[in-house]
């Protein structure tokens, strides 16, 4: 339970870095899906629907936190 809360807090913190790109949007919600596979890999999918477009990125790696970092990097590149 403690590690789950830590993961959620880390996820929120990393994704909130994207807020600086959406100053003209009153309310943006990020939808995050996480899948862990038997091959010891983790897939993170993030979708942010906006009034004028939908941002989406996904990444799979052996490190769950690394997957989050890679997804945020992808979204930052498409947003800037």
HUVEN-V722478 format. One line per field, one symbol per residue. ss: DSSP state (A for helix, B for strand, O for the rest). psi: psi as a letter, one per 20 degrees, with the letter a starting at -180 (. if undefined). Layout:
ss=???
psi=???
//
This chain:
ss=OAAAAAAAAAAAAAAAAAAAAOOOOOOOBBBBBBBBOOOOOBBBBBBBBOOOOBBBBBBBBOOAAAAAAAAAAAAAAAAO
psi=gghggggggggggghihihiilhipgoppppppppprijkqppppppnprhirpppqqqprioghhggghgggghghhh.
//
